[in-house]
């Protein structure tokens, strides 16, 4: 049976400052770099056969650090269906200030399933594109495949929903820690 490791990128400058990152192309902090290296150490003995990343710098940098020194000659695919959620007009804004200014809408924009922030994506929208990625990936896996996916907090939500049989509400309320590994057998 194939195995899939899904990792969230390491901490970024926006994570640290509690900024709605979304489509911003921010890099890892020193802590994020350490988190990625720790994932690499934890997965060093796995026989990874394929790796996936989004085109966003934090996803690519995390994957590079995880694979560095442990895995070579691995096919790496870039797929923007696993990119971070587009926060629209909230992109680049402080989560704390947004919540203080509009607490009721903040809860809806931040964690409701189907209410997008102004000019952005809902979690349901993210789920649609991420599920397209999974439905393309899963039939192509052989029993010997070990896949590594370097993704983002919101793109991990629908993956966890699928593999863990979560409800929309359960999926929407998770806070995914940077540098965390989720492991599944398919």
Secondary structure by P-SEA (a helix, b strand, c coil): cbbbbbbccccccccccccccccccccccaaaaaaaaaaaaaaccccccbbbbcccaaaaaaaaaaaccccccbbbbbbcccccccccccccccaaaaaaacaaaaaaacccccccccccccaaaaaaaaaaaaaaccccccccbbbbbbcccccaaaaaaaaacccaaaaaacccccbbbbbbcc
